[in-house]
């Protein structure tokens, strides 16, 4: 029973941490850089 409660508490904490990261500016900067890298790679590949 205690193990189940511990898993539930850990899952709640992980969900809260994930939600907090989504609103951080660093998350959006990294996402923008990732998308820019993919777009640049696609553009380079289209030149070949």
C-alpha positions as CSV (number, residue, x, y, z in Angstrom):
1,X,0.0,0.0,0.0
2,X,2.8,2.4,0.9
3,X,4.6,1.6,-2.4
4,X,1.4,2.5,-4.4
5,X,1.1,5.9,-2.5
6,X,4.8,6.6,-3.2
7,X,4.4,5.9,-6.9
8,X,1.3,8.2,-7.0
9,X,3.2,11.0,-5.2
10,X,6.1,10.6,-7.6
11,X,3.8,10.7,-10.6
12,X,2.2,13.8,-9.4
13,X,5.5,15.5,-8.7
14,X,6.8,14.5,-12.2
15,X,3.6,15.9,-13.8
16,X,4.0,19.2,-11.9
17,X,7.7,19.4,-12.9
18,X,6.8,18.8,-16.5
19,X,4.1,21.5,-16.4
20,X,6.5,24.0,-14.9
21,X,9.1,23.3,-17.6
22,X,6.6,24.0,-20.4
23,X,6.1,27.5,-19.2
24,X,9.8,28.3,-18.8
25,X,11.5,30.6,-21.4
26,X,14.3,28.1,-21.8
27,X,11.9,25.5,-23.0
28,X,10.7,27.8,-25.8
29,X,14.2,28.9,-26.8
30,X,15.3,25.2,-27.1
31,X,12.2,24.4,-29.1
32,X,12.8,27.3,-31.4
33,X,16.5,26.3,-31.9
34,X,15.5,22.7,-32.6
35,X,12.9,23.8,-35.2
36,X,15.5,26.2,-36.8
37,X,18.0,23.4,-37.0
38,X,15.5,21.1,-38.7
39,X,14.5,23.8,-41.2
40,X,18.2,24.5,-42.0
41,X,18.9,20.8,-42.5
42,X,15.9,20.5,-44.8
43,X,17.0,23.5,-46.8
44,X,20.6,22.1,-47.1
45,X,19.2,18.7,-48.2
46,X,17.0,20.4,-50.8
47,X,20.1,22.0,-52.4
48,X,21.7,18.6,-53.1
